[in-house]
Amino acid sequence: MKTNPIPSSEKNFDCETCPMRQKAENNPKSFMARLWRWHTSWCPGWKAYQTHLAEQAQRQQGS
């Protein structure tokens, strides 16, 4: 028997807990931070995450 999961309005993004991101944020002058910033310039997941955060902020302001 298949069950259909209830679609959630909350999306989960790996960017929130990404070890590479955490290392870059802990040491912003490191090579890892440079690599992270370069990665975010083209990563579709990061762009989707940023769009999601902007939408959340708009919803909170509208409430």
C-alpha positions in Angstrom: 0.0 0.0 0.0 1.4 3.4 -1.0 0.8 6.4 1.0 1.2 9.9 -0.3 3.0 12.2 2.0 1.3 15.4 2.8 3.1 18.2 0.9 4.7 20.6 3.3 4.9 24.3 2.7 8.3 24.2 4.4 11.1 23.2 2.2 14.3 21.7 3.5 17.6 22.9 2.1 20.9 21.2 2.6 22.5 24.7 2.6 21.1 25.3 6.2 23.4 22.6 7.6 26.1 22.3 5.0 29.5 21.6 6.6 31.3 23.6 3.8 29.2 26.6 4.6 29.8 26.3 8.3 33.5 26.1 7.9 33.4 29.2 5.6 31.3 31.2 8.1 33.6 30.2 11.0 36.7 31.4 9.1 35.7 34.0 6.4 39.3 34.6 5.3 40.1 31.0 4.6 40.4 29.2 1.3 37.3 27.3 2.1 35.4 30.6 2.4 36.6 31.7 -1.0 35.6 28.4 -2.5 32.2 28.7 -0.8 31.6 32.2 -2.2 32.6 31.0 -5.7 30.3 28.0 -5.3 27.3 30.2 -4.3 27.7 32.3 -7.5 26.5 29.4 -9.7 24.8 26.8 -7.4 21.1 26.5 -8.2 20.4 25.0 -4.8 21.9 28.1 -3.1 19.9 30.4 -5.3 16.7 28.5 -4.5 17.6 28.7 -0.8 18.1 32.5 -1.0 14.7 32.9 -2.8 13.1 30.8 -0.1 14.6 33.0 2.7 13.4 36.2 0.9 9.9 34.8 0.6 9.9 33.9 4.3 10.9 37.4 5.2 8.2 38.9 3.0 5.6 36.6 4.7 6.8 37.7 8.1 6.6 41.4 7.3 3.1 40.9 5.8 1.8 39.2 8.9 
